[in-house]
Amino acid sequence: MHSHSAAPSFYGSPQEALQAPVEDYLYLACLHEGTGVNAPDFLAVVDAESGQIVHETPMPNVGDELHHFGWNRCSSACHGPDRSHLIMPGFRSSRIHILNVADDPRRPRVEKVIEPDELVAKTGYTRPHTVHCMPGENVVVSMLGNAEGGGAGGFAVLDAKTFEVKGRWENGGPTPPFNYDFWYQPRKNVLVSSEFGEPNAFEPGFDLDDVAAGRYGSRLHFWNLAERSVQQTIDLGESGLVPLEVRWLHDPDAEEGFVGAALSSTMWRFHRANGSFAAEQVIAVDGVELEGWPFPVPGLITDLLVSMDDRFLYFSNWLHGDLRQYDISDPSNPKLTGQLQLGGVLGRPNDTDRDLNGGPQMLQLSLDGRRLYVTNSLYSTWDNQFYPGLRSWLLRVNCKPDGGMELDSDFFVDLSDRPGGPARAHEVRLPGGDCTTEIFQ
């Protein structure tokens, strides 16, 4: 039998999660959109020791664009069934796939598919993005589009046991014009959501004119979790354009976290003081002049995460090609403790002997904070626009306990070199939980 079966997969606190066993395999969302391969996207199971793909579970259709995905249950905010299913939205197709990983964790199978017409009929929304389990035996998914592909700012709810679509999560009050990522803090009765843009603007590729035309967002929204309504909105302004990934600190009593504004390449700390939230810019990545570019190349902060002990912040600059680690012991004053160059458009030398195409994008960190997994696909049309002929990869970075990072040169998954033709690697999930799924009550 598999060795992982004895490993606990739920933790009562961040401190408990730090003691988690080392992952022996990973789940990796892989897509064919944009590669010219006319085949379904798939979930790859990667052996964490060898870096070999040991199983692929194809989706039933072509053209989903698997992107972010999540669990039916995390450590302690959701009481209900086991961590038995992965919920995998097709970001482009608006299908939601339910994958069973309980029967054989190393050979997931598609158990159910929710079609876009059902989502639209029950919620009015399309373009499912971030998945979190939620109290009340719910799975909540941020939805980025309306039925026509215009901007939307709401959420769909699935039953965590039957995976039936229940309807909208929000209570019927006003909703934001755009949506992207979200994270909640149950003990503090608050949920935060961020803004990307209109699907009709971002799906064909990036056009700077769409930013000026107001088709991309710059706001953070703070919701009352129990009432499911927006309590406060903060506009980050011109230096906070396109705030994507948003992370609370893991401490269930924390009232602060971070959000990365991708286009402005700035990192913001948000925090509650005297009952209301404020946000301050704590890191800025300067643009770099490059021949052939009409404006300085932004870092493009596309992903970030916080280590389980709330000590380190990691983020990726997808266009500059650098991956960074900051000590956030004082969250209002992050200190750079590690930096690796992994591709990018600037032609800087890589911190590896490989010729890395693309730049670091999605990040996932083991619960003990020691292994950081990095992939390089952002979104198919943007990949092709900024990195024509993108060769996709998954690599691992070893993180030192007191700061500092080094590339694991023995671990490299080359998605462009596979029997079925090239694919692209997006989000990684670890079977016992990871630093972007676990929320504590």
C-alpha positions in Angstrom: 0.0 0.0 0.0 1.0 3.6 -0.4 3.1 5.1 2.4 1.2 8.4 2.4 -2.0 6.8 3.8 -0.8 7.1 7.4 0.1 10.8 7.0 -2.3 13.2 8.7 -3.9 15.5 6.2 -5.7 17.9 8.6 -4.0 20.2 11.1 -5.5 22.1 14.0 -3.2 25.1 13.7 -0.4 26.5 11.5 2.1 25.2 14.2 0.8 21.7 13.7 1.0 22.0 9.9 4.7 22.9 10.1 5.3 19.3 11.3 3.6 17.8 8.2 5.4 14.9 6.6 7.3 15.6 3.4 5.1 15.2 0.3 5.9 12.2 -1.9 4.0 13.3 -4.9 2.3 16.5 -6.3 -0.7 17.4 -8.3 0.0 19.6 -11.3 -2.6 21.3 -13.5 -1.5 21.1 -17.2 -3.1 22.7 -20.2 -2.8 22.4 -24.0 -4.5 25.7 -24.8 -2.0 27.8 -26.9 0.4 25.0 -27.6 -1.2 23.9 -30.9 -1.9 20.5 -29.4 -5.6 19.6 -29.9 -6.0 17.4 -26.8 -7.7 17.7 -23.4 -6.0 19.4 -20.5 -4.9 17.0 -17.8 -4.0 16.7 -14.1 -0.5 15.3 -13.8 0.7 13.3 -10.8 4.4 14.0 -10.3 6.7 11.9 -8.1 8.3 14.3 -5.7 11.6 12.4 -5.5 12.3 11.7 -9.2 10.4 14.5 -10.8 8.8 12.1 -13.2 5.1 12.4 -14.2 3.7 9.0 -13.1 0.1 9.5 -14.1 -2.0 11.8 -16.2 -5.8 12.2 -15.9 -7.2 13.9 -19.0 -10.3 16.0 -18.8 -13.3 14.9 -21.0 -13.2 18.0 -23.3 -10.6 20.1 -25.2 -10.1 23.7 -24.4 -10.7 24.1 -20.7 -7.5 26.0 -19.8 -7.1 24.4 -16.4 -5.7 27.1 -14.2 -6.2 27.2 -10.4 -7.8 24.4 -8.5 -8.6 23.4 -4.9 -9.8 20.9 -2.4 -13.3 20.0 -1.1 -11.8 20.5 2.4 -8.8 22.1 4.0 -7.4 21.8 7.5 -9.8 23.2 10.0 -12.1 25.9 8.6 -14.3 23.3 6.9 -15.8 20.5 8.9 -17.1 17.8 6.6 -16.0 15.0 4.3 -12.3 14.1 3.9 -9.8 15.7 1.6 -11.2 13.4 -1.1 -11.8 15.5 -4.1 -10.1 18.2 -6.2 -12.2 20.9 -7.8 -10.7 21.9 -11.1 -12.3 24.7 -13.0 -11.7 25.3 -16.7 -10.9 29.0 -16.7 -11.6 29.4 -20.4 -14.4 26.9 -20.8 -16.3 27.6 -17.5 -16.6 23.9 -16.8 -15.9 22.7 -13.3 -14.4 19.2 -12.9 -14.7 17.2 -9.7 -11.8 14.7 -9.4 -11.9 11.8 -6.9 -8.5 11.3 -5.2 -9.8 9.1 -2.4 -10.0 5.8 -4.2 -6.4 6.0 -5.5 -4.6 9.3 -4.7 -2.0 8.6 -7.4 -4.6 8.0 -10.1 -7.2 10.6 -9.8 -10.4 10.1 -11.8 -13.0 12.6 -13.1 -16.2 11.9 -11.1 -18.4 14.7 -12.3 -18.4 17.7 -14.7 -20.5 20.8 -14.2 -21.2 22.3 -17.6 -21.1 26.1 -18.2 -24.8 26.3 -19.0 -25.6 24.9 -15.5 -23.3 27.5 -13.9 -24.9 30.3 -15.9 -28.4 29.1 -15.2 -27.8 28.8 -11.4 -25.5 31.8 -10.9 -25.4 34.0 -14.0 -21.6 33.7 -13.9 -18.7 32.3 -16.0 -14.9 32.0 -15.8 -14.4 30.1 -12.5 -11.1 30.9 -10.9 -10.1 30.4 -7.2 -11.5 27.5 -5.2 -11.7 27.4 -1.4 -13.7 25.1 0.9 -15.9 27.2 3.2 -17.8 26.7 6.5 -21.3 25.1 6.1 -20.1 22.3 3.9 -19.6 24.5 0.9 -17.0 24.9 -1.8 -16.9 28.5 -3.0 -15.4 29.5 -6.4 -14.6 33.1 -7.5 -16.3 33.9 -10.8 -14.7 36.5 -13.1 -17.3 36.9 -15.9 -21.0 37.3 -16.5 -22.8 35.2 -19.2 -21.5 37.5 -22.0 -17.9 37.6 -20.7 -18.1 41.0 -19.2 -16.8 41.7 -15.7 -18.4 40.2 -12.7 -17.7 40.2 -9.0 -19.4 37.3 -7.4 -18.9 33.7 -6.3 -20.5 30.3 -7.0 -21.3 27.8 -4.3 -21.0 24.0 -4.6 -22.2 21.5 -2.0 -19.0 20.0 -0.5 -20.5 16.5 -0.5 -22.7 16.2 -3.6 -20.9 19.0 -5.7 -24.3 20.3 -6.8 -24.3 24.0 -7.7 -26.3 25.7 -5.0 -26.2 29.2 -6.5 -24.5 32.5 -5.7 -22.5 32.9 -2.5 -23.1 36.6 -2.0 -26.3 37.8 -0.4 -27.8 39.7 -3.3 -26.4 43.1 -2.4 -24.0 45.1 -4.6 -21.0 43.2 -5.9 -17.6 44.5 -7.2 -17.2 45.2 -10.9 -14.3 42.6 -11.2 -13.1 39.6 -9.3 -10.1 37.3 -9.2 -8.7 35.8 -6.0 -10.1 35.5 -2.5 -9.1 34.4 1.0 -11.0 34.5 4.3 -10.2 34.6 8.0 -13.1 32.8 9.9 -12.1 34.0 13.3 -12.2 37.6 12.2 -15.4 37.2 10.1 -13.8 38.7 7.0 -13.2 37.7 3.4 -11.0 39.7 1.0 -11.2 39.6 -2.8 -9.1 41.1 -5.5 -9.7 42.3 -9.1 -8.3 41.1 -12.5 -10.5 42.4 -15.4 -13.1 41.6 -17.9 -12.7 38.2 -19.5 -13.5 39.8 -22.9 -10.4 42.1 -22.3 -7.9 39.5 -21.0 -8.8 36.4 -23.0 -7.6 37.6 -26.4 -4.3 38.9 -24.9 -3.0 42.0 -23.1 -3.7 45.4 -24.5 -2.5 48.4 -22.5 -5.4 50.5 -23.9 -7.8 48.3 -22.0 -6.3 49.4 -18.7 -6.9 53.1 -19.5 -10.4 52.1 -20.7 -11.2 50.8 -17.2 -11.4 47.1 -18.2 -8.9 46.0 -15.5 -9.3 46.5 -11.8 -7.3 48.2 -9.0 -9.4 47.5 -5.9 -9.5 45.2 -2.8 -12.8 44.3 -1.3 -13.5 43.3 2.3 -16.6 41.2 2.9 -18.5 40.4 6.1 -18.1 36.6 6.0 -21.3 35.8 7.9 -23.5 38.4 6.0 -21.8 37.7 2.7 -21.7 41.4 1.8 -19.0 43.9 0.9 -18.2 46.1 3.9 -15.3 48.1 2.6 -13.5 48.7 -0.7 -9.9 50.1 -1.0 -8.8 51.5 -4.4 -5.0 51.0 -4.7 -4.9 53.5 -7.5 -2.4 54.0 -10.3 0.4 52.3 -8.3 -1.8 49.3 -7.5 -3.1 48.2 -10.9 -4.4 44.7 -11.4 -4.2 43.3 -7.8 -4.2 39.5 -8.3 -3.2 37.0 -5.6 -4.2 37.9 -2.1 -3.0 36.1 1.1 -3.9 36.5 4.7 -1.2 35.6 7.3 -1.9 32.0 8.4 -2.3 32.9 12.1 -6.1 32.6 12.6 -6.0 35.8 14.8 -4.1 37.8 12.2 -5.9 40.8 10.6 -3.4 41.5 7.9 -2.0 40.0 4.7 -0.5 40.9 1.3 -1.7 41.4 -2.2 0.5 41.8 -5.3 -0.5 44.4 -8.0 0.7 42.6 -11.1 0.8 45.5 -13.6 2.2 48.1 -11.2 4.6 45.4 -9.8 4.0 46.5 -6.3 3.4 44.5 -3.1 0.8 45.8 -0.6 0.2 45.0 3.0 -3.4 45.3 4.1 -4.4 45.4 7.8 -7.3 46.3 10.0 -7.0 49.1 12.5 -9.8 50.8 14.5 -12.4 48.6 12.8 -11.5 49.4 9.1 -8.9 48.2 6.7 -6.0 50.1 5.2 -3.4 49.2 2.6 0.1 50.4 2.2 2.7 49.7 -0.5 5.6 47.8 1.1 7.7 46.7 -2.0 8.0 48.2 -5.5 9.8 46.5 -8.5 11.0 49.1 -10.9 10.3 48.7 -14.6 13.3 48.2 -16.9 13.8 49.9 -20.3 14.1 47.3 -23.1 14.5 47.8 -26.8 11.3 47.1 -28.7 9.1 47.8 -25.6 6.9 50.9 -25.8 7.1 51.3 -22.0 9.5 50.0 -19.3 9.1 46.3 -18.8 7.2 45.7 -15.5 8.3 42.9 -13.2 4.7 41.7 -13.4 4.1 40.2 -9.9 1.8 37.3 -10.8 1.9 35.0 -7.7 2.8 35.3 -4.1 2.5 33.2 -1.0 3.3 33.3 2.7 5.1 30.5 4.6 3.0 28.6 7.1 4.9 30.2 10.0 4.2 33.7 8.6 7.9 34.4 8.4 8.6 34.6 4.7 6.8 36.1 1.7 7.6 34.7 -1.8 6.7 36.3 -5.1 7.4 35.9 -8.8 8.2 38.6 -11.3 7.0 36.8 -14.5 8.5 39.2 -17.0 11.7 40.1 -15.2 12.2 36.4 -14.5 13.1 36.7 -10.9 11.8 34.9 -7.9 12.1 36.6 -4.5 11.9 35.7 -0.8 11.4 38.4 1.9 11.5 38.1 5.7 8.2 39.5 6.9 8.8 39.2 10.7 7.8 42.8 10.5 5.1 42.7 7.9 5.2 46.5 7.3 8.9 46.3 6.5 9.8 43.3 4.3 13.5 42.5 4.0 14.8 40.8 0.9 16.5 37.5 1.9 16.7 35.5 -1.3 16.5 36.0 -5.1 16.9 33.7 -8.1 16.9 34.5 -11.8 14.8 31.9 -13.7 14.3 33.1 -17.3 12.5 36.3 -18.1 12.5 38.7 -21.1 15.4 40.9 -20.0 18.2 38.5 -21.0 19.7 38.3 -17.5 21.9 35.2 -16.9 20.0 32.3 -15.2 20.8 30.9 -11.8 20.8 27.4 -13.4 22.7 25.7 -16.1 19.5 25.2 -18.1 18.2 27.5 -20.7 14.9 28.5 -19.1 12.2 29.8 -21.3 9.4 32.0 -19.8 9.6 33.3 -16.2 8.7 32.1 -12.8 4.9 32.3 -12.3 2.9 30.0 -10.0 4.4 29.1 -6.7 3.6 26.5 -4.1 5.4 25.9 -0.8 5.4 22.8 1.3 3.8 23.1 4.8 7.3 22.9 6.5 8.4 25.9 4.3 11.4 24.0 2.9 10.4 23.2 -0.7 9.1 25.8 -3.2 7.6 24.5 -6.5 7.6 26.9 -9.4 5.9 26.8 -12.9 6.1 29.3 -15.8 2.8 29.4 -17.6 0.6 32.4 -16.8 -2.4 32.3 -19.2 -2.2 30.8 -22.7 -2.8 34.0 -24.8 -0.4 36.0 -22.6 2.2 33.2 -22.7 2.1 33.4 -26.5 2.2 37.1 -26.6 5.2 37.6 -24.2 7.0 34.3 -24.6 6.3 33.0 -28.1 7.1 29.3 -28.3 7.0 29.0 -24.5 8.6 25.8 -23.2 6.9 25.0 -19.9 8.5 23.5 -16.8 8.1 22.8 -13.1 11.1 23.2 -10.9 11.9 23.0 -7.2 13.7 25.5 -5.0 15.1 24.6 -1.6 14.4 27.2 1.1 16.8 27.5 4.0 15.2 27.8 7.5 16.5 31.3 8.2 16.2 32.7 4.7 17.9 32.1 1.4 17.0 29.9 -1.6 18.8 27.5 -3.9 17.7 25.7 -7.0 17.3 21.9 -6.7 19.2 20.9 -9.8 18.1 17.3 -9.7 14.4 18.2 -10.0 13.1 19.4 -13.3 9.9 18.5 -15.1 10.0 19.5 -18.8 6.4 19.8 -20.1 7.5 20.5 -23.6 9.1 17.1 -23.9 6.3 14.5 -23.5 4.9 11.8 -25.8 1.6 13.6 -26.3 3.2 16.9 -27.4 3.9 20.0 -25.4 1.7 21.1 -22.5 2.0 23.9 -20.0 2.3 23.7 -16.2 0.2 25.9 -14.0 -0.8 25.4 -10.4 0.7 22.8 -8.0 -1.2 21.2 -5.1 0.3 19.0 -2.4 -1.7 16.0 -1.3 -1.6 16.8 2.4 -2.3 20.5 2.0 0.0 23.4 1.2 0.6 27.1 2.0 -2.3 28.4 -0.2 -5.0 26.0 0.7 -5.0 25.7 4.5 -7.2 28.1 6.4 -7.5 27.8 10.2 -10.5 28.5 12.4 
